[in-house]
Amino acid sequence: MIVSAVTILLSTKFSFGSFANPGPGFLPLSVGIIMFLLSLILFIQSFLRREEGGRAVLVKGATARVLLILASLIVYGLLLESLGFILTTFLLMGFLLLAIGSQRIVLALLISLLSSIGCYAVFQLWLEVQLPKGIFGF
């Protein structure tokens, strides 16, 4: 909820535009509102689902996983420009599938490769969005 509130607050510094002609603040504001609403729903559900002892049901190790995912996304953002989109996305997906998802290594590498190339094809080739090429030129 805090991240969504900050997103909403910062997006108000840009013009919203209209639905027909969206401005630079349209997407961040929309995403911030959706994140806030989903967070609110999750927050309310956590109070409705309680154990008999009065404690909320928590999955063991969930906090560590969330922090590990957050750290990997920060590292992804830091390495994106220098290593390029395809390689950085491949490494992120591989890490998430192996470390967090506990997938077999062959399946994790295959999914990582297909997802990074698939995202590149959609954004760079089809939508013509400029993606970071990195030190290897791809």
N, C-alpha and C positions, 0 to 999 in steps of 0.2 A: 504494500500500500504506500509505503514511503517513496519507493522508486517511481511509482506511477504518479504520485503527487508532485514530485520534483519534475517529472517529464511534462506534466500538464502546466506547471508553473513556468518552466523554461520555454515551452512551445508558445506561450502567449507573447513572447518577444518578437515573434514572426507573424506576418499577416496570414490570416486564415484563408482568405479568398472565398470561393463559393464551391458548391458541389459540382457545378459545371466547369469551373475554372479554379482548381485548388491552388492555394498558395503554399509557401514553404512551411507554414505552421499547421497545415491541414493534417498530414499524416502523423506527426508526433502528438498532436492533440487528440486525434482519434484513437491512436494506440494507447495513450495515457489514460483516456477515459475507459477504454475496454479493459485495460490492465487493472484499473481501480475497481471496476465493477466485478471482475472475476476474483480479485483479491478479497473483496467484501463478501462475496458468496462463499469463498473458501473459509474465511474467518467465521462467518455465521455457522457453517457446517461443522467447524471444529468444536463449537460449543454444543451443538446438538448431538454429536457423537462422543459421548464420554463413557469411560468405564464406570463400573459400579462404585469404585473407590473415590470417584470425583475427579480423577486425573484424565486429561486428554490422552487419547491413544496416539503414541508416537512410534514410528518405526526406528529400531535401533540402528544407529549410524547414519540417519538421514541428514543430520546437520553437517557431518563430515562430507557426505556426498555433495550436498548443495554448495559448500565452500570449495570443494575440489572442482566442481563444474564452473563456478564463478571465477576461480583462479585460472582455469584453462581458457575461458572466454577472454579474460584480460590479456593473457599471453597471446592468444590468437589475434587480438586487436593490435598488440604491439609488434607482432611478427608479420602481419599481413602485407605491409608495404615492402619490407625487405625480402621476404621469401616468395611473395606472390600469392595469388588467390588459390590456384590449384594445389600447390604443395602445402600451404598452410591449412586449407580446408581438409585435405587428405590426412594431415597429422592430427588435427582436432578430432575428426570423426574416428580415426583409429584409436586415439587415446580414450575418447568417450565410450566407444564400443568395448575396448579391452579392459579399461580400468573401472568404468562405472557399470557398463552393461554386462560384463563377464561373458563375452562372446568368444567362440573359438577363433584362433588367430587367422586362419584362412578365410573364414566368413567375414571377420572384422575388416581384413585388408581388402577383400572384394567389395564389400559395402562402401568402405571409405573411398576406394578408387572410383566406383560407379557414381557415388553421390557427388564427389568433387568434380568429375568430368561432366556429369549431368547438370549440375548447377552452372558450371562454366558455359555449357552449350545453351542453356536457357537464357542466362543473363548476357553473356558476351555475344553469342552468335545470333540468337533470336531477337532479344530485346535491345541489342546493341548498347549495353551498359558498359562503360569503361571500368574494367577491373584491374587491380594492381598486377603487374607482370613479374616483378621481383627480380632478383639477381640472375636467374636462369633464363629470363626472357619469355616465360610462359605463365 
